[in-house]
Amino acid sequence: MVTKLGPIEVIVVSFPDSDFNGSIITEIQSLVDRNIINVVDGLLAKKDLDGSIELIEFEQTNLESDAAALAALVGEIHPDLISDEDVDELAAALEPGASAAILVFEHEWAKPLRNSIVDSGGVLVANLRIPGLVVDEVLTALDELSEIS
């Protein structure tokens, strides 16, 4: 079976006090330009101090400059990759007064590898992702244990 999309990942980047300065846009643009990722959907979520949530879809027109800059990074939109329920759950987890960018992106870099695996008759049986912070914590703990021994 040939698939069109590469692996999809959803990231949520929270900005306490809604202090989004747009600096991540340059790095995301670099990743898109180098065909490492393709942003396929996303939105901004803002949680007011009273707990009410505002969702700003990238497909909307008349976006504020930060939202418009993020929306400009989106390639072909695939809006069904993250459900309304998922968005509601992610937005509800925000602290009052915070905002977040919820980005759905495709790992473009993985498509040639996937095609090579398929063409060679291989089958991908597992794909695990361990966040860098977790790896750092484990390695630090192992270093501390080796110093005790």
N, C-alpha and C positions, 0 to 999 in steps of 0.2 A: 504494500500500500504506500503510495507516494503522498506525502503531505506537503501542503503549501507553506504552512507556518513552521517556524522553529519553536523551541521551548519558550513558554510564556512565563513571565514572573510579574508579580504585583509587589510594589514597594510602597510603603507609607512613610513619608518624611514629615514629622511634626515640627512645628515652629511655635514654641511657647510664646505667649504674649503676641501671637500673630506677627512675629518679627521676621518676615520673609524679605530678604534683601535681593533675591534673584541670582545670587552667585552660583547656584547649582546649574543654572540654565546653560552657562558656557561649557561646563563639563558634559552635560547631557548632549548638547549640540555636537561636541567633539566626538562622543561615542557614536552618535547617529552618522556624522560625516565619514567616520572610519568604518562604517558598516558593521559595528560591533553589536549595536542594539537598534531596534526600530520601535519607537513609541507608538503603540496601537490604540491606546485609550488613556483617559485620565480625567481627573477633576480636582477641584480644590474644595476643601471642607473647612468651614469656620464655625467654631462653637462660641457663642456669646457667653458673657458672664452669667446670664440667667439660664444657661443650658440649652437655649434654642440653637438649632443647627441650620446653617445655610450651605447648600451644595451648589457649586458653580461648575457646570459641565463645559468641557472644552468646545463642544459643538455650538454653544450659545454665541450669539453675536453681541457686539458692544461690551466685550470683556475689558476689565481693568488691565493696565499695562502688564503686570506680573502674570496674570492668567492668560493674557493674549500671547505673551512670550512663550509660556509653556505650551499653549495650544498650537503655536506655530511649529513646534517640534514633532507633532503627531503626523505620522505618515498616513497610510490607509487605515481608516478607523474601523475597529471591530468592537462595537459597543456591547456585544453580548458576552464578552469574556469575563466581565465582573458583574455580578448581579446587584440589583437594588438592595437586597438583604445584606450582601457583603459590605456594600458601601455604608449602609445604615449602621452596621455593627462596628466598622472601622471608625466612622465619625463619632459614634457614641462613646468610644474609648478615649476621645480627646479630652484634655483638661479644659475647664471653662476658660475662655479667653485665648485659646490656642487655635491655630489653623494647621492644615496639613495638605500636602500634595499627595494624591493617590495616583500613582503612575503604573500603567500596564505596558510592559514592553516585551518584545520578542528578542530572543538571543540569535541575532543574524549569524554570528560567528559559528554557531553550532550546526547550521544547515549543511555545509559541505561535509562535516564529520558524520552527520546522520546519513547523508547520501552515500558516503563511502562505506559505512557500516552495512547499509541495506544492499549496496551493490556487491559487497563481498559475501553476502549471505548471512551476515551476522544479525543478531537481535539484541537490542539494548534491554537488559533485564532489570537494571536498577540505575537510578540517577539521584544522588543525594547531594544536598547543598548544606554546608555547615557555615554559619555566619562567621566572618573573620574575628569578631570580638570573642566568640565562643572558643575558637581555636587559640587565640592569644591567652585566654584565661586558663585553658587546659595546659598549654605549654609552660606558662608561668608556674602553675601548680606542680607540674612535673619537675621543673627546675628546682623549686623549693624543696620538694621531696628528696631529690638527689643530693641536695646540700645537707640534709639532715642525716642521710645514710653514711 
